């Protein structure tokens, strides 16, 4: 391995891409001002076509229960993600992988039992 | 593929046992409500067993150098486990007085301990991060344990938001280091930096800066300390006691490991940076503590100040300095746990008695509690023959030996300033008339904590050679 310079040249392309991305956005937004017409009237400013008139602010408080469900979903989502590569390479890993996966699933199951017993799955308590 | 045998897992056994203990605790709490009385003792039993296993660990490098059970790690593991044991015993008292209903307290404590043990053994940035997050997530929950209390919930949210932000900064630094050196192994990073002369690379310096910022956040070093007073004040007292000792020691374990083993070539850079931060931390902690009226908040600022003292050993970057930091953290663990145990002892249902005024005339009605508090306050100030003096002495000597004279002078001055607020508690206890009647009783748990802390503070103060020798041999054997 050779000494790494302070700015590796392989990354130059990424820098150029970033600058181009920023530049393209800025230029198109700015240049458009000279070509587009600006004639606002009431019909144009209301909700677009079949949209409804807004009745309330979109940022409202909603129950913390939704977050609990979301968190529990993440747990099992991660389990599924972990199971896929395991299943693909299972025939090469042998008994060790099987035991390992069972320990992993057991730990997740413990969490599941905990959530169940704490009545997380009951919407109305 | 290498054969996976029992020997592969052997170095991980203490951590595995801790996880099993945690699962059993959760299970018992869920399905056998009558066993709640036993949970703290079961936790203590598990932790003491693990402590024994940790002390008997051989120096191995497991999982391809990712997990090191060297004596440096073992020393920090001992501090972490002691803090968990003492906090659990305090929880036992808290349960009696305040009716702590959450059995999860003990399980979370044990999981936090697992994280700290992994951090202390981490030989790889990824393992380090894994342990750190395991510890941090458990501690976020512990802080917010009294979820019906607004201050506790506020503290948990604050700690969580700031904590994940610091973790993200740390990951950013780690990813830069990986990009530059091609490895996440701490030893490999040091080798690569030395071989290729990467030490002056600005990107590496930026990465180091990001990681130092995140570590400073975790151990509450100024200017990354702003979360500390609010979180320490809002958390239940025994959780505060635990946070100020266990996670802080684990934070210093990775601090020392990454800087001294991973970036020894960059010592001139991080040494002088940490010297400034240490001075700033001692100034902020000690000066702000002067005006506090709540003892808990005062101890929070004192914890910041002590993080500054502990940095003195790390910034030297020598074996001498690190061993001074290690022994100081152990000593600090005993004296801080002791002081917080008095706070827990004095609190009663509905009233926390955390104000300085609550300690007026304590010596008259409760001489034993007062004399214990006196010893812990003397030790926190650094007055001989308590252990606090010995710890500070070795830290100052190490920093002086490494040539940081200005920082050492600052440390001595701020240490003298700190005497004012520590001894103000003593003055209130001994030289004022009692205002109200404090009603409390000693439970087995709190008595055990106070006994352990007293033994540590006085024992290490009178026989300092044992602990310093152990810390030094831990480093030389590395």
Interface residues (C-beta under 8 A of the other chain):
Chain A: X1 X2 X3 X4 X6 X7 X92 X93 X96 X107 X110 X113 X114 X117 X118
Chain B: X1 X4 X23 X26 X27 X30 X31 X180 X182 X192 X195 X196 X197 X198 X201 X202 X203
